[in-house]
């Protein structure tokens, strides 16, 4: 594996969360996050890593402060966009995340989890 190429790290992270595990165990999200963070470390301009990491962290956010960290991640990703399409994609993800946080605040929720 070429350690200077971020793509294998993103692909491995997606494999970790999408491969069925033995006896219905939960995927190793911590490992997937580590791999996505490694992809960003290898190439801070790698758009796909920001999108996947943000979506994963948002789905796992246990409180609104964790959700706000995802907005900060997208803000970092915005600094490194190479194309208008990447900019539009991360902007959209950021706007949706902020809307979810704002709605949760308006509804006096402490988390984005609806359960």
N, CA, C and O atoms as CSV, one atom per row, in Angstrom:
chain,resi,resn,atom,element,x,y,z
A,1,UNK,N,N,0.838,-1.182,0.000
A,1,UNK,CA,C,0.000,0.000,0.000
A,1,UNK,C,C,0.888,1.253,0.000
A,1,UNK,O,O,1.804,1.372,0.814
A,2,UNK,N,N,0.613,2.166,-0.904
A,2,UNK,CA,C,1.344,3.424,-1.002
A,2,UNK,C,C,0.890,4.327,0.141
A,2,UNK,O,O,-0.240,4.815,0.132
A,3,UNK,N,N,1.753,4.551,1.114
A,3,UNK,CA,C,1.380,5.329,2.298
A,3,UNK,C,C,1.205,6.813,2.007
A,3,UNK,O,O,0.765,7.561,2.881
A,4,UNK,N,N,1.543,7.257,0.790
A,4,UNK,CA,C,1.330,8.658,0.436
A,4,UNK,C,C,0.017,8.864,-0.318
A,4,UNK,O,O,-0.302,9.984,-0.715
A,5,UNK,N,N,-0.734,7.799,-0.512
A,5,UNK,CA,C,-2.017,7.846,-1.221
A,5,UNK,C,C,-3.148,7.704,-0.204
A,5,UNK,O,O,-3.226,6.680,0.474
A,6,UNK,N,N,-4.028,8.700,-0.077
A,6,UNK,CA,C,-5.092,8.628,0.918
A,6,UNK,C,C,-6.245,7.687,0.553
A,6,UNK,O,O,-6.988,7.254,1.434
A,7,UNK,N,N,-6.400,7.372,-0.718
A,7,UNK,CA,C,-7.549,6.576,-1.166
A,7,UNK,C,C,-7.659,5.223,-0.463
A,7,UNK,O,O,-8.754,4.863,-0.030
A,8,UNK,N,N,-6.569,4.458,-0.331
A,8,UNK,CA,C,-6.714,3.163,0.359
A,8,UNK,C,C,-7.201,3.286,1.804
A,8,UNK,O,O,-7.887,2.398,2.310
A,9,UNK,N,N,-6.848,4.380,2.460
A,9,UNK,CA,C,-7.301,4.574,3.838
A,9,UNK,C,C,-8.819,4.791,3.879
A,9,UNK,O,O,-9.506,4.244,4.742
A,10,UNK,N,N,-9.329,5.583,2.952
A,10,UNK,CA,C,-10.775,5.817,2.882
A,10,UNK,C,C,-11.488,4.515,2.517
A,10,UNK,O,O,-12.500,4.164,3.124
A,11,UNK,N,N,-10.962,3.810,1.536
A,11,UNK,CA,C,-11.573,2.542,1.140
A,11,UNK,C,C,-11.569,1.536,2.280
A,11,UNK,O,O,-12.551,0.823,2.484
A,12,UNK,N,N,-10.471,1.475,3.023
A,12,UNK,CA,C,-10.392,0.555,4.166
A,12,UNK,C,C,-11.400,0.948,5.241
A,12,UNK,O,O,-12.030,0.082,5.848
A,13,UNK,N,N,-11.554,2.241,5.476
A,13,UNK,CA,C,-12.532,2.701,6.477
A,13,UNK,C,C,-13.945,2.298,6.071
A,13,UNK,O,O,-14.731,1.846,6.904
A,14,UNK,N,N,-14.263,2.461,4.796
A,14,UNK,CA,C,-15.594,2.080,4.313
A,14,UNK,C,C,-15.790,0.575,4.403
A,14,UNK,O,O,-16.889,0.107,4.701
A,15,UNK,N,N,-14.735,-0.182,4.147
A,15,UNK,CA,C,-14.823,-1.639,4.277
A,15,UNK,C,C,-15.065,-2.035,5.729
A,15,UNK,O,O,-15.843,-2.948,6.005
A,16,UNK,N,N,-14.406,-1.355,6.649
A,16,UNK,CA,C,-14.575,-1.658,8.074
A,16,UNK,C,C,-16.031,-1.483,8.502
A,16,UNK,O,O,-16.566,-2.318,9.231
A,17,UNK,N,N,-16.671,-0.413,8.057
A,17,UNK,CA,C,-18.042,-0.161,8.515
A,17,UNK,C,C,-19.103,-0.888,7.689
A,17,UNK,O,O,-20.235,-1.054,8.143
A,18,UNK,N,N,-18.745,-1.319,6.485
A,18,UNK,CA,C,-19.746,-1.955,5.619
A,18,UNK,C,C,-19.623,-3.462,5.492
A,18,UNK,O,O,-20.467,-4.097,4.858
A,19,UNK,N,N,-18.594,-4.045,6.077
A,19,UNK,CA,C,-18.421,-5.491,6.017
A,19,UNK,C,C,-19.124,-6.116,7.214
A,19,UNK,O,O,-18.840,-5.767,8.359
A,20,UNK,N,N,-20.043,-7.042,6.946
A,20,UNK,CA,C,-20.732,-7.697,8.066
A,20,UNK,C,C,-19.728,-8.390,8.984
A,20,UNK,O,O,-18.790,-9.042,8.526
A,21,UNK,N,N,-19.942,-8.235,10.263
A,21,UNK,CA,C,-19.038,-8.854,11.229
A,21,UNK,C,C,-19.659,-10.127,11.788
A,21,UNK,O,O,-20.850,-10.389,11.622
A,22,UNK,N,N,-18.838,-10.890,12.439
A,22,UNK,CA,C,-19.289,-12.153,13.014
A,22,UNK,C,C,-20.317,-11.908,14.112
A,22,UNK,O,O,-20.157,-11.020,14.950
A,23,UNK,N,N,-21.342,-12.689,14.090
A,23,UNK,CA,C,-22.377,-12.678,15.133
A,23,UNK,C,C,-23.015,-11.323,15.350
A,23,UNK,O,O,-23.402,-11.001,16.473
A,24,UNK,N,N,-23.133,-10.525,14.312
A,24,UNK,CA,C,-23.859,-9.266,14.393
A,24,UNK,C,C,-23.204,-8.189,15.234
A,24,UNK,O,O,-23.871,-7.244,15.655
A,25,UNK,N,N,-21.908,-8.315,15.485
A,25,UNK,CA,C,-21.208,-7.292,16.270
A,25,UNK,C,C,-21.199,-5.970,15.496
A,25,UNK,O,O,-21.252,-5.954,14.266
A,26,UNK,N,N,-21.131,-4.889,16.227
A,26,UNK,CA,C,-21.062,-3.559,15.616
A,26,UNK,C,C,-19.738,-3.395,14.879
A,26,UNK,O,O,-18.718,-3.945,15.295
A,27,UNK,N,N,-19.756,-2.642,13.789
A,27,UNK,CA,C,-18.488,-2.361,13.090
A,27,UNK,C,C,-17.536,-1.602,14.009
A,27,UNK,O,O,-17.961,-0.961,14.971
A,28,UNK,N,N,-16.266,-1.680,13.706
A,28,UNK,CA,C,-15.233,-1.001,14.484
A,28,UNK,C,C,-15.129,0.455,14.004
A,28,UNK,O,O,-14.255,0.801,13.210
A,29,UNK,N,N,-16.039,1.291,14.505
A,29,UNK,CA,C,-16.072,2.687,14.086
A,29,UNK,C,C,-14.802,3.433,14.476
A,29,UNK,O,O,-14.354,4.317,13.745
A,30,UNK,N,N,-14.219,3.084,15.619
A,30,UNK,CA,C,-12.982,3.750,16.040
A,30,UNK,C,C,-11.875,3.514,15.013
A,30,UNK,O,O,-11.114,4.429,14.699
A,31,UNK,N,N,-11.784,2.300,14.494
A,31,UNK,CA,C,-10.785,1.987,13.473
A,31,UNK,C,C,-11.090,2.743,12.177
A,31,UNK,O,O,-10.181,3.266,11.533
A,32,UNK,N,N,-12.348,2.799,11.803
A,32,UNK,CA,C,-12.730,3.521,10.590
A,32,UNK,C,C,-12.379,5.004,10.719
A,32,UNK,O,O,-11.866,5.603,9.774
A,33,UNK,N,N,-12.649,5.588,11.863
A,33,UNK,CA,C,-12.302,6.996,12.094
A,33,UNK,C,C,-10.794,7.189,12.041
A,33,UNK,O,O,-10.310,8.163,11.465
A,34,UNK,N,N,-10.049,6.261,12.639
A,34,UNK,CA,C,-8.587,6.352,12.597
A,34,UNK,C,C,-8.090,6.338,11.149
A,34,UNK,O,O,-7.204,7.112,10.788
A,35,UNK,N,N,-8.654,5.472,10.334
A,35,UNK,CA,C,-8.247,5.378,8.935
A,35,UNK,C,C,-8.587,6.659,8.161
A,35,UNK,O,O,-7.789,7.125,7.348
A,36,UNK,N,N,-9.766,7.220,8.415
A,36,UNK,CA,C,-10.151,8.460,7.734
A,36,UNK,C,C,-9.272,9.636,8.170
A,36,UNK,O,O,-8.901,10.480,7.355
A,37,UNK,N,N,-8.949,9.681,9.447
A,37,UNK,CA,C,-8.052,10.729,9.932
A,37,UNK,C,C,-6.653,10.565,9.326
A,37,UNK,O,O,-5.980,11.553,9.033
A,38,UNK,N,N,-6.224,9.319,9.140
A,38,UNK,CA,C,-4.940,9.057,8.495
A,38,UNK,C,C,-4.967,9.538,7.041
A,38,UNK,O,O,-3.982,10.090,6.550
A,39,UNK,N,N,-6.088,9.330,6.356
A,39,UNK,CA,C,-6.213,9.806,4.976
A,39,UNK,C,C,-6.045,11.318,4.909
A,39,UNK,O,O,-5.386,11.831,4.005
A,40,UNK,N,N,-6.637,12.033,5.861
A,40,UNK,CA,C,-6.511,13.497,5.895
A,40,UNK,C,C,-5.082,13.903,6.242
A,40,UNK,O,O,-4.566,14.888,5.713
A,41,UNK,N,N,-4.451,13.150,7.121
A,41,UNK,CA,C,-3.050,13.426,7.460
A,41,UNK,C,C,-2.152,13.260,6.229
A,41,UNK,O,O,-1.256,14.069,5.991
A,42,UNK,N,N,-2.401,12.209,5.458
A,42,UNK,CA,C,-1.617,11.938,4.253
A,42,UNK,C,C,-1.851,13.009,3.195
A,42,UNK,O,O,-0.912,13.465,2.542
A,43,UNK,N,N,-3.110,13.407,3.030
A,43,UNK,CA,C,-3.444,14.436,2.034
A,43,UNK,C,C,-4.542,15.323,2.593
A,43,UNK,O,O,-5.723,14.991,2.482
A,44,UNK,N,N,-4.165,16.458,3.200
A,44,UNK,CA,C,-5.161,17.352,3.798
A,44,UNK,C,C,-6.174,17.906,2.796
A,44,UNK,O,O,-7.170,18.509,3.196
A,45,UNK,N,N,-5.934,17.711,1.520
A,45,UNK,CA,C,-6.848,18.212,0.495
A,45,UNK,C,C,-7.764,17.111,-0.048
A,45,UNK,O,O,-8.437,17.310,-1.059
A,46,UNK,N,N,-7.792,15.956,0.617
A,46,UNK,CA,C,-8.564,14.833,0.102
A,46,UNK,C,C,-10.024,14.931,0.555
A,46,UNK,O,O,-10.386,14.510,1.654
A,47,UNK,N,N,-10.812,15.477,-0.294
A,47,UNK,CA,C,-12.221,15.788,-0.060
A,47,UNK,C,C,-13.027,14.605,0.477
A,47,UNK,O,O,-13.784,14.763,1.434
A,48,UNK,N,N,-12.876,13.436,-0.118
A,48,UNK,CA,C,-13.677,12.262,0.266
A,48,UNK,C,C,-13.482,11.898,1.735
A,48,UNK,O,O,-14.418,11.444,2.392
A,49,UNK,N,N,-12.284,12.094,2.247
A,49,UNK,CA,C,-12.027,11.766,3.650
A,49,UNK,C,C,-12.812,12.682,4.584
A,49,UNK,O,O,-13.347,12.230,5.596
A,50,UNK,N,N,-12.883,13.974,4.244
A,50,UNK,CA,C,-13.651,14.912,5.075
A,50,UNK,C,C,-15.134,14.554,5.070
A,50,UNK,O,O,-15.788,14.565,6.113
A,51,UNK,N,N,-15.652,14.239,3.898
A,51,UNK,CA,C,-17.077,13.913,3.784
A,51,UNK,C,C,-17.403,12.655,4.586
A,51,UNK,O,O,-18.344,12.645,5.380
A,52,UNK,N,N,-16.627,11.601,4.378
A,52,UNK,CA,C,-16.896,10.342,5.074
A,52,UNK,C,C,-16.699,10.478,6.583
A,52,UNK,O,O,-17.509,9.979,7.365
A,53,UNK,N,N,-15.629,11.149,6.989
A,53,UNK,CA,C,-15.356,11.330,8.416
A,53,UNK,C,C,-16.448,12.172,9.064
A,53,UNK,O,O,-16.906,11.855,10.162
A,54,UNK,N,N,-16.863,13.228,8.403
A,54,UNK,CA,C,-17.921,14.069,8.961
A,54,UNK,C,C,-19.227,13.303,9.125
A,54,UNK,O,O,-19.879,13.400,10.165
A,55,UNK,N,N,-19.608,12.549,8.113
A,55,UNK,CA,C,-20.845,11.774,8.199
A,55,UNK,C,C,-20.767,10.744,9.320
A,55,UNK,O,O,-21.728,10.547,10.064
A,56,UNK,N,N,-19.614,10.091,9.432
A,56,UNK,CA,C,-19.463,9.069,10.468
A,56,UNK,C,C,-19.512,9.684,11.860
A,56,UNK,O,O,-20.213,9.191,12.743
A,57,UNK,N,N,-18.762,10.766,12.047
A,57,UNK,CA,C,-18.737,11.405,13.364
A,57,UNK,C,C,-20.108,11.979,13.728
A,57,UNK,O,O,-20.513,11.920,14.889
A,58,UNK,N,N,-20.817,12.529,12.755
A,58,UNK,CA,C,-22.138,13.073,13.038
A,58,UNK,C,C,-23.100,11.959,13.450
A,58,UNK,O,O,-23.900,12.141,14.368
A,59,UNK,N,N,-23.029,10.834,12.791
A,59,UNK,CA,C,-23.926,9.723,13.135
A,59,UNK,C,C,-23.620,9.166,14.519
A,59,UNK,O,O,-24.480,8.546,15.144
A,60,UNK,N,N,-22.407,9.381,14.997
A,60,UNK,CA,C,-22.010,8.863,16.302
A,60,UNK,C,C,-22.042,9.919,17.401
A,60,UNK,O,O,-21.764,9.611,18.559
A,61,UNK,N,N,-22.378,11.158,17.053
A,61,UNK,CA,C,-22.341,12.252,18.027
A,61,UNK,C,C,-23.278,11.957,19.202
A,61,UNK,O,O,-24.471,11.721,19.014
A,62,UNK,N,N,-22.734,11.972,20.385
A,62,UNK,CA,C,-23.514,11.689,21.586
A,62,UNK,C,C,-24.122,12.942,22.202
A,62,UNK,O,O,-24.990,12.856,23.070
A,63,UNK,N,N,-23.666,14.093,21.754
A,63,UNK,CA,C,-24.233,15.354,22.227
A,63,UNK,C,C,-23.975,16.424,21.163
A,63,UNK,O,O,-23.261,16.187,20.189
A,64,UNK,N,N,-24.556,17.579,21.364
A,64,UNK,CA,C,-24.457,18.636,20.349
A,64,UNK,C,C,-23.053,19.215,20.222
A,64,UNK,O,O,-22.697,19.725,19.160
A,65,UNK,N,N,-22.251,19.148,21.278
A,65,UNK,CA,C,-20.878,19.639,21.162
A,65,UNK,C,C,-20.078,18.746,20.211
A,65,UNK,O,O,-19.216,19.232,19.478
A,66,UNK,N,N,-20.359,17.459,20.225
A,66,UNK,CA,C,-19.696,16.548,19.267
A,66,UNK,C,C,-20.170,16.850,17.842
A,66,UNK,O,O,-19.384,16.789,16.897
A,67,UNK,N,N,-21.430,17.169,17.696
A,67,UNK,CA,C,-21.950,17.529,16.373
A,67,UNK,C,C,-21.293,18.817,15.879
A,67,UNK,O,O,-21.006,18.951,14.689
A,68,UNK,N,N,-21.057,19.758,16.785
A,68,UNK,CA,C,-20.394,21.009,16.398
A,68,UNK,C,C,-18.958,20.760,15.942
A,68,UNK,O,O,-18.431,21.508,15.118
A,69,UNK,N,N,-18.328,19.723,16.465
A,69,UNK,CA,C,-16.983,19.358,16.018
A,69,UNK,C,C,-16.991,18.957,14.541
A,69,UNK,O,O,-16.003,19.153,13.833
A,70,UNK,N,N,-18.098,18.404,14.088
A,70,UNK,CA,C,-18.223,18.038,12.679
A,70,UNK,C,C,-18.254,19.302,11.814
A,70,UNK,O,O,-17.673,19.330,10.729
A,71,UNK,N,N,-18.927,20.333,12.293
A,71,UNK,CA,C,-18.936,21.612,11.568
A,71,UNK,C,C,-17.502,22.135,11.456
A,71,UNK,O,O,-17.103,22.632,10.403
A,72,UNK,N,N,-16.740,22.027,12.522
A,72,UNK,CA,C,-15.344,22.466,12.505
A,72,UNK,C,C,-14.523,21.633,11.511
A,72,UNK,O,O,-13.653,22.166,10.824
A,73,UNK,N,N,-14.798,20.343,11.438
A,73,UNK,CA,C,-14.126,19.485,10.473
A,73,UNK,C,C,-14.436,19.939,9.046
A,73,UNK,O,O,-13.539,20.036,8.209
A,74,UNK,N,N,-15.706,20.212,8.779
A,74,UNK,CA,C,-16.078,20.699,7.446
A,74,UNK,C,C,-15.437,22.054,7.152
A,74,UNK,O,O,-15.032,22.314,6.018
A,75,UNK,N,N,-15.342,22.922,8.165
A,75,UNK,CA,C,-14.676,24.212,7.972
A,75,UNK,C,C,-13.222,23.997,7.543
A,75,UNK,O,O,-12.721,24.687,6.655
A,76,UNK,N,N,-12.559,23.045,8.176
A,76,UNK,CA,C,-11.181,22.722,7.797
A,76,UNK,C,C,-11.145,22.207,6.361
A,76,UNK,O,O,-10.292,22.610,5.570
A,77,UNK,N,N,-12.069,21.324,6.034
A,77,UNK,CA,C,-12.125,20.780,4.679
A,77,UNK,C,C,-12.373,21.848,3.633
A,77,UNK,O,O,-11.855,21.764,2.520
A,78,UNK,N,N,-13.165,22.854,3.984
A,78,UNK,CA,C,-13.449,23.945,3.041
A,78,UNK,C,C,-12.178,24.694,2.633
A,78,UNK,O,O,-12.075,25.199,1.514
A,79,UNK,N,N,-11.228,24.758,3.540
A,79,UNK,CA,C,-9.970,25.454,3.254
A,79,UNK,C,C,-9.168,24.760,2.159
A,79,UNK,O,O,-8.334,25.383,1.502
A,80,UNK,N,N,-9.425,23.462,1.963
A,80,UNK,CA,C,-8.596,22.668,1.067
A,80,UNK,C,C,-9.296,22.209,-0.210
A,80,UNK,O,O,-8.737,21.405,-0.956
A,81,UNK,N,N,-10.479,22.690,-0.473
A,81,UNK,CA,C,-11.200,22.258,-1.671
A,81,UNK,C,C,-10.415,22.630,-2.922
A,81,UNK,O,O,-9.888,23.736,-3.044
A,82,UNK,N,N,-10.351,21.676,-3.848
A,82,UNK,CA,C,-9.606,21.881,-5.094
A,82,UNK,C,C,-10.506,22.284,-6.259
A,82,UNK,O,O,-10.046,22.897,-7.222
A,83,UNK,N,N,-11.782,21.939,-6.168
A,83,UNK,CA,C,-12.685,22.209,-7.286
A,83,UNK,C,C,-13.978,22.827,-6.764
A,83,UNK,O,O,-14.285,22.714,-5.577
A,84,UNK,N,N,-14.731,23.477,-7.637
A,84,UNK,CA,C,-16.041,24.007,-7.228
A,84,UNK,C,C,-16.985,22.889,-6.746
A,84,UNK,O,O,-17.807,23.113,-5.858
A,85,UNK,N,N,-16.866,21.711,-7.323
A,85,UNK,CA,C,-17.718,20.589,-6.915
A,85,UNK,C,C,-17.404,20.158,-5.480
A,85,UNK,O,O,-18.315,19.883,-4.699
A,86,UNK,N,N,-16.119,20.100,-5.139
A,86,UNK,CA,C,-15.739,19.750,-3.773
A,86,UNK,C,C,-16.234,20.822,-2.800
A,86,UNK,O,O,-16.746,20.507,-1.726
A,87,UNK,N,N,-16.079,22.072,-3.181
A,87,UNK,CA,C,-16.544,23.181,-2.342
A,87,UNK,C,C,-18.046,23.080,-2.112
A,87,UNK,O,O,-18.514,23.217,-0.982
A,88,UNK,N,N,-18.791,22.842,-3.167
A,88,UNK,CA,C,-20.243,22.720,-3.067
A,88,UNK,C,C,-20.633,21.527,-2.185
A,88,UNK,O,O,-21.563,21.622,-1.383
A,89,UNK,N,N,-19.924,20.417,-2.336
A,89,UNK,CA,C,-20.234,19.216,-1.573
A,89,UNK,C,C,-20.019,19.429,-0.070
A,89,UNK,O,O,-20.898,19.129,0.738
A,90,UNK,N,N,-18.859,19.941,0.288
A,90,UNK,CA,C,-18.581,20.145,1.714
A,90,UNK,C,C,-19.446,21.267,2.275
A,90,UNK,O,O,-19.882,21.189,3.424
A,91,UNK,N,N,-19.702,22.304,1.491
A,91,UNK,CA,C,-20.614,23.375,1.940
A,91,UNK,C,C,-21.992,22.795,2.247
A,91,UNK,O,O,-22.597,23.124,3.267
A,92,UNK,N,N,-22.476,21.945,1.374
A,92,UNK,CA,C,-23.790,21.316,1.583
A,92,UNK,C,C,-23.805,20.494,2.863
A,92,UNK,O,O,-24.753,20.565,3.646
A,93,UNK,N,N,-22.746,19.712,3.070
A,93,UNK,CA,C,-22.671,18.890,4.285
A,93,UNK,C,C,-22.641,19.785,5.530
A,93,UNK,O,O,-23.284,19.480,6.534
A,94,UNK,N,N,-21.896,20.878,5.457
A,94,UNK,CA,C,-21.804,21.808,6.584
A,94,UNK,C,C,-23.156,22.450,6.871
A,94,UNK,O,O,-23.588,22.517,8.022
A,95,UNK,N,N,-23.822,22.921,5.820
A,95,UNK,CA,C,-25.132,23.564,5.988
A,95,UNK,C,C,-26.132,22.589,6.613
A,95,UNK,O,O,-26.877,22.968,7.517
A,96,UNK,N,N,-26.156,21.356,6.148
A,96,UNK,CA,C,-27.078,20.352,6.702
A,96,UNK,C,C,-26.769,20.056,8.168
A,96,UNK,O,O,-27.679,19.889,8.980
A,97,UNK,N,N,-25.501,19.995,8.493
A,97,UNK,CA,C,-25.107,19.725,9.876
A,97,UNK,C,C,-25.517,20.875,10.785
A,97,UNK,O,O,-26.059,20.649,11.867
A,98,UNK,N,N,-25.262,22.106,10.352
A,98,UNK,CA,C,-25.664,23.278,11.146
A,98,UNK,C,C,-27.182,23.309,11.318
A,98,UNK,O,O,-27.673,23.629,12.401
A,99,UNK,N,N,-27.924,22.981,10.272
A,99,UNK,CA,C,-29.389,22.961,10.366
A,99,UNK,C,C,-29.855,21.919,11.387
A,99,UNK,O,O,-30.791,22.165,12.148
A,100,UNK,N,N,-29.201,20.761,11.398
A,100,UNK,CA,C,-29.576,19.734,12.375
A,100,UNK,C,C,-29.298,20.212,13.797
A,100,UNK,O,O,-30.113,20.008,14.697
A,101,UNK,N,N,-28.160,20.842,13.993
A,101,UNK,CA,C,-27.810,21.349,15.325
A,101,UNK,C,C,-28.782,22.450,15.745
A,101,UNK,O,O,-29.261,22.456,16.879
A,102,UNK,N,N,-29.075,23.379,14.840
A,102,UNK,CA,C,-30.009,24.463,15.146
A,102,UNK,C,C,-31.398,23.918,15.485
A,102,UNK,O,O,-32.040,24.397,16.419
A,103,UNK,N,N,-31.858,22.926,14.739
A,103,UNK,CA,C,-33.164,22.322,15.014
A,103,UNK,C,C,-33.169,21.646,16.379
A,103,UNK,O,O,-34.139,21.754,17.129
A,104,UNK,N,N,-32.094,20.956,16.694
A,104,UNK,CA,C,-32.003,20.294,18.000
A,104,UNK,C,C,-32.042,21.320,19.124
A,104,UNK,O,O,-32.705,21.106,20.139
A,105,UNK,N,N,-31.331,22.441,18.949
A,105,UNK,CA,C,-31.382,23.516,19.955
A,105,UNK,C,C,-32.809,24.046,20.093
A,105,UNK,O,O,-33.303,24.212,21.208
A,106,UNK,N,N,-33.466,24.311,18.976
A,106,UNK,CA,C,-34.824,24.864,19.002
A,106,UNK,C,C,-35.804,23.918,19.694
A,106,UNK,O,O,-36.772,24.361,20.313
A,107,UNK,N,N,-35.553,22.634,19.587
A,107,UNK,CA,C,-36.425,21.626,20.202
A,107,UNK,C,C,-35.957,21.224,21.596
A,107,UNK,O,O,-36.496,20.295,22.197
A,108,UNK,N,N,-34.945,21.934,22.106
A,108,UNK,CA,C,-34.387,21.676,23.436
A,108,UNK,C,C,-33.882,20.247,23.571
A,108,UNK,O,O,-34.041,19.610,24.612
A,109,UNK,N,N,-33.279,19.765,22.513
A,109,UNK,CA,C,-32.684,18.431,22.519
A,109,UNK,C,C,-31.212,18.552,22.880
A,109,UNK,O,O,-30.571,19.559,22.580
A,110,UNK,N,N,-30.679,17.519,23.526
A,110,UNK,CA,C,-29.269,17.522,23.898
A,110,UNK,C,C,-28.424,16.714,22.921
A,110,UNK,O,O,-27.195,16.733,22.991
A,111,UNK,N,N,-29.084,16.008,22.014
A,111,UNK,CA,C,-28.400,15.179,21.033
A,111,UNK,C,C,-29.202,15.186,19.738
A,111,UNK,O,O,-30.359,15.604,19.722
A,112,UNK,N,N,-28.591,14.725,18.662
A,112,UNK,CA,C,-29.311,14.602,17.404
A,112,UNK,C,C,-30.069,13.284,17.308
A,112,UNK,O,O,-30.862,13.078,16.390
A,113,UNK,N,N,-29.819,12.408,18.250
A,113,UNK,CA,C,-30.480,11.112,18.271
A,113,UNK,C,C,-31.948,11.280,18.602
A,113,UNK,O,O,-32.301,11.849,19.635
A,114,UNK,N,N,-32.805,10.778,17.717
A,114,UNK,CA,C,-34.258,10.946,17.902
A,114,UNK,C,C,-34.877,9.869,18.798
A,114,UNK,O,O,-36.084,9.898,19.040
A,115,UNK,N,N,-34.094,8.941,19.284
A,115,UNK,CA,C,-34.643,7.859,20.112
A,115,UNK,C,C,-34.745,8.254,21.557
A,115,UNK,O,O,-35.187,7.457,22.385
